[in-house]
Amino acid sequence: LASIIVMWFSRRREFRADRGSAELLGSPQPMIAALRRLGGIEQADLPESIRALGINDRPGWMALFSSHPPIEARIAALQQSRG
């Protein structure tokens, strides 16, 4: 249970980091473009050191153990923050 809670906080921090980066850049567009580029990279193409970070999107209940939110959710949050 503790791991699930820690990962939830980690995902929340990622959303805040994305929003903060967009504010520093003056627009969410560069962050959205970067996330889209990351989303196009297959997990198998990443070095083992990066794969170990758990940034990839995990399906179903395994998402509870992900340190990062799904890329699509991060992009959607940035698009909503423009509004």
TORPA-4810 file (N, C-alpha, C, O; in nm, 3 decimals):
<nodes>
NODE_1_0.082_-0.120_0.000_0.000_0.000_0.000_0.087_0.126_0.000_0.055_0.225_-0.066_L
NODE_2_0.196_0.121_0.075_0.284_0.238_0.082_0.341_0.273_-0.056_0.352_0.390_-0.091_A
NODE_3_0.378_0.171_-0.133_0.433_0.196_-0.267_0.331_0.265_-0.357_0.366_0.354_-0.435_S
NODE_4_0.206_0.224_-0.347_0.101_0.286_-0.429_0.086_0.433_-0.393_0.069_0.517_-0.481_I
NODE_5_0.092_0.464_-0.264_0.079_0.604_-0.219_0.198_0.686_-0.267_0.181_0.798_-0.315_I
NODE_6_0.318_0.632_-0.254_0.438_0.703_-0.298_0.433_0.729_-0.448_0.468_0.838_-0.494_V
NODE_7_0.389_0.631_-0.525_0.380_0.649_-0.670_0.272_0.750_-0.707_0.287_0.823_-0.805_M
NODE_8_0.163_0.755_-0.631_0.059_0.855_-0.656_0.118_0.996_-0.640_0.095_1.083_-0.724_W
NODE_9_0.194_1.017_-0.531_0.257_1.148_-0.511_0.356_1.178_-0.624_0.366_1.292_-0.668_F
NODE_10_0.428_1.078_-0.668_0.523_1.097_-0.777_0.452_1.141_-0.905_0.499_1.232_-0.974_S
NODE_11_0.339_1.078_-0.935_0.263_1.118_-1.054_0.211_1.260_-1.041_0.212_1.335_-1.138_R
NODE_12_0.165_1.299_-0.922_0.117_1.436_-0.900_0.231_1.535_-0.922_0.210_1.641_-0.981_R
NODE_13_0.352_1.502_-0.875_0.469_1.590_-0.893_0.501_1.606_-1.042_0.541_1.714_-1.085_R
NODE_14_0.483_1.501_-1.119_0.510_1.510_-1.262_0.416_1.609_-1.330_0.458_1.687_-1.415_E
NODE_15_0.288_1.604_-1.293_0.193_1.702_-1.348_0.235_1.844_-1.312_0.230_1.934_-1.396_F
NODE_16_0.277_1.863_-1.187_0.320_1.997_-1.144_0.447_2.040_-1.217_0.462_2.156_-1.255_R
NODE_17_0.539_1.945_-1.237_0.662_1.977_-1.309_0.632_2.016_-1.454_0.692_2.109_-1.507_A
NODE_18_0.540_1.944_-1.517_0.501_1.979_-1.654_0.443_2.120_-1.659_0.479_2.200_-1.745_D
NODE_19_0.353_2.150_-1.566_0.290_2.282_-1.562_0.395_2.391_-1.536_0.392_2.496_-1.600_R
NODE_20_0.486_2.366_-1.444_0.592_2.463_-1.414_0.683_2.486_-1.534_0.724_2.599_-1.560_G
NODE_21_0.715_2.380_-1.605_0.798_2.394_-1.725_0.727_2.477_-1.831_0.789_2.562_-1.896_S
NODE_22_0.598_2.452_-1.849_0.521_2.529_-1.946_0.518_2.676_-1.908_0.528_2.763_-1.995_A
NODE_23_0.506_2.705_-1.779_0.507_2.845_-1.734_0.642_2.910_-1.760_0.648_3.024_-1.805_E
NODE_24_0.750_2.838_-1.731_0.883_2.892_-1.756_0.908_2.917_-1.904_0.974_3.014_-1.942_L
NODE_25_0.855_2.830_-1.987_0.873_2.844_-2.132_0.777_2.946_-2.193_0.795_2.988_-2.307_L
NODE_26_0.677_2.986_-2.116_0.581_3.084_-2.165_0.467_3.026_-2.247_0.379_3.098_-2.293_G
NODE_27_0.469_2.895_-2.265_0.367_2.827_-2.345_0.375_2.678_-2.317_0.483_2.625_-2.294_S
NODE_28_0.261_2.609_-2.318_0.265_2.464_-2.299_0.309_2.389_-2.426_0.340_2.270_-2.419_P
NODE_29_0.312_2.457_-2.540_0.341_2.389_-2.667_0.474_2.314_-2.669_0.477_2.200_-2.715_Q
NODE_30_0.586_2.373_-2.621_0.712_2.297_-2.623_0.706_2.170_-2.538_0.762_2.067_-2.576_P
NODE_31_0.638_2.176_-2.424_0.624_2.057_-2.340_0.537_1.953_-2.408_0.568_1.834_-2.405_M
NODE_32_0.429_1.998_-2.470_0.340_1.905_-2.542_0.417_1.837_-2.654_0.405_1.716_-2.673_I
NODE_33_0.496_1.913_-2.728_0.575_1.855_-2.837_0.676_1.754_-2.784_0.695_1.647_-2.844_A
NODE_34_0.741_1.786_-2.673_0.839_1.694_-2.615_0.772_1.565_-2.567_0.825_1.456_-2.588_A
NODE_35_0.657_1.578_-2.504_0.585_1.460_-2.456_0.538_1.374_-2.573_0.543_1.251_-2.566_L
NODE_36_0.492_1.438_-2.679_0.450_1.361_-2.797_0.568_1.285_-2.856_0.554_1.171_-2.900_R
NODE_37_0.682_1.349_-2.856_0.802_1.281_-2.907_0.837_1.162_-2.819_0.867_1.054_-2.869_R
NODE_38_0.833_1.182_-2.688_0.858_1.071_-2.596_0.757_0.959_-2.614_0.792_0.841_-2.605_L
NODE_39_0.633_0.995_-2.640_0.528_0.896_-2.658_0.549_0.810_-2.781_0.496_0.699_-2.789_G
NODE_40_0.625_0.859_-2.876_0.651_0.783_-2.998_0.768_0.688_-2.987_0.793_0.610_-3.080_G
NODE_41_0.838_0.691_-2.875_0.954_0.604_-2.856_0.907_0.474_-2.793_0.839_0.474_-2.691_I
NODE_42_0.943_0.363_-2.854_0.909_0.233_-2.799_0.995_0.204_-2.677_1.113_0.239_-2.674_E
NODE_43_0.937_0.141_-2.578_1.008_0.108_-2.454_1.134_0.027_-2.484_1.237_0.048_-2.421_Q
NODE_44_1.127_-0.065_-2.579_1.242_-0.149_-2.611_1.357_-0.068_-2.670_1.472_-0.112_-2.664_A
NODE_45_1.328_0.050_-2.725_1.432_0.134_-2.784_1.509_0.215_-2.680_1.613_0.273_-2.712_D
NODE_46_1.460_0.217_-2.557_1.524_0.296_-2.452_1.637_0.217_-2.387_1.629_0.095_-2.376_L
NODE_47_1.743_0.286_-2.342_1.848_0.218_-2.267_1.791_0.163_-2.136_1.694_0.216_-2.082_P
NODE_48_1.851_0.057_-2.086_1.804_-0.007_-1.963_1.797_0.093_-1.847_1.705_0.086_-1.766_E
NODE_49_1.893_0.185_-1.839_1.893_0.282_-1.729_1.769_0.371_-1.732_1.721_0.411_-1.626_S
NODE_50_1.717_0.401_-1.849_1.595_0.482_-1.862_1.472_0.396_-1.838_1.377_0.440_-1.772_I
NODE_51_1.471_0.273_-1.890_1.357_0.183_-1.870_1.332_0.160_-1.722_1.217_0.146_-1.679_R
NODE_52_1.438_0.154_-1.643_1.426_0.127_-1.500_1.356_0.240_-1.425_1.310_0.219_-1.313_A
NODE_53_1.345_0.357_-1.484_1.280_0.470_-1.417_1.128_0.456_-1.411_1.063_0.527_-1.334_L
NODE_54_1.071_0.367_-1.490_0.927_0.344_-1.485_0.845_0.455_-1.548_0.733_0.482_-1.505_G
NODE_55_0.900_0.520_-1.649_0.831_0.631_-1.713_0.727_0.582_-1.813_0.634_0.655_-1.848_I
NODE_56_0.742_0.459_-1.859_0.649_0.407_-1.960_0.507_0.395_-1.907_0.485_0.384_-1.786_N
NODE_57_0.411_0.397_-1.999_0.270_0.382_-1.961_0.240_0.235_-1.934_0.267_0.149_-2.018_D
NODE_58_0.185_0.208_-1.818_0.150_0.071_-1.782_-0.001_0.055_-1.787_-0.075_0.144_-1.743_R
NODE_59_-0.047_-0.057_-1.839_-0.192_-0.078_-1.850_-0.256_-0.123_-1.719_-0.189_-0.180_-1.632_P
NODE_60_-0.386_-0.096_-1.706_-0.466_-0.149_-1.596_-0.415_-0.114_-1.457_-0.367_-0.003_-1.433_G
NODE_61_-0.428_-0.209_-1.367_-0.392_-0.185_-1.228_-0.243_-0.164_-1.209_-0.201_-0.110_-1.107_W
NODE_62_-0.160_-0.205_-1.306_-0.016_-0.182_-1.295_0.016_-0.033_-1.299_0.123_0.009_-1.255_M
NODE_63_-0.077_0.048_-1.351_-0.057_0.193_-1.353_-0.042_0.249_-1.212_0.019_0.354_-1.194_A
NODE_64_-0.099_0.180_-1.112_-0.086_0.225_-0.973_0.059_0.228_-0.927_0.094_0.301_-0.835_L
NODE_65_0.144_0.147_-0.992_0.284_0.138_-0.953_0.376_0.220_-1.043_0.498_0.212_-1.032_F
NODE_66_0.318_0.299_-1.133_0.397_0.383_-1.223_0.438_0.512_-1.152_0.358_0.571_-1.080_S
NODE_67_0.561_0.553_-1.174_0.608_0.678_-1.114_0.563_0.800_-1.195_0.563_0.912_-1.144_S
NODE_68_0.526_0.778_-1.321_0.484_0.887_-1.409_0.343_0.861_-1.460_0.307_0.746_-1.485_H
NODE_69_0.263_0.966_-1.476_0.130_0.949_-1.535_0.143_0.916_-1.684_0.248_0.941_-1.743_P
NODE_70_0.037_0.862_-1.744_0.042_0.835_-1.888_0.070_0.964_-1.966_0.023_1.072_-1.928_P
NODE_71_0.145_0.952_-2.072_0.180_1.069_-2.152_0.056_1.141_-2.203_0.052_1.264_-2.207_I
NODE_72_-0.046_1.064_-2.243_-0.169_1.126_-2.293_-0.234_1.213_-2.185_-0.286_1.320_-2.215_E
NODE_73_-0.230_1.167_-2.060_-0.288_1.244_-1.949_-0.207_1.371_-1.924_-0.264_1.476_-1.892_A
NODE_74_-0.076_1.362_-1.939_0.009_1.479_-1.919_-0.017_1.583_-2.027_-0.023_1.703_-1.999_R
NODE_75_-0.032_1.537_-2.151_-0.062_1.629_-2.261_-0.198_1.694_-2.240_-0.213_1.815_-2.259_I
NODE_76_-0.297_1.614_-2.202_-0.432_1.668_-2.178_-0.431_1.774_-2.068_-0.498_1.877_-2.081_A
NODE_77_-0.356_1.750_-1.962_-0.348_1.847_-1.852_-0.284_1.977_-1.900_-0.329_2.086_-1.863_A
NODE_78_-0.181_1.967_-1.983_-0.118_2.088_-2.036_-0.212_2.163_-2.130_-0.217_2.286_-2.128_L
NODE_79_-0.287_2.091_-2.209_-0.382_2.155_-2.300_-0.493_2.226_-2.222_-0.536_2.334_-2.261_Q
NODE_80_-0.538_2.167_-2.112_-0.641_2.230_-2.029_-0.587_2.352_-1.957_-0.662_2.446_-1.931_Q
NODE_81_-0.459_2.352_-1.924_-0.401_2.465_-1.851_-0.393_2.590_-1.937_-0.379_2.701_-1.884_S
NODE_82_-0.401_2.575_-2.066_-0.398_2.691_-2.158_-0.522_2.776_-2.141_-0.518_2.899_-2.150_R
NODE_83_-0.634_2.707_-2.117_-0.764_2.764_-2.121_-0.796_2.877_-2.036_-0.909_2.926_-2.039_G
</nodes>
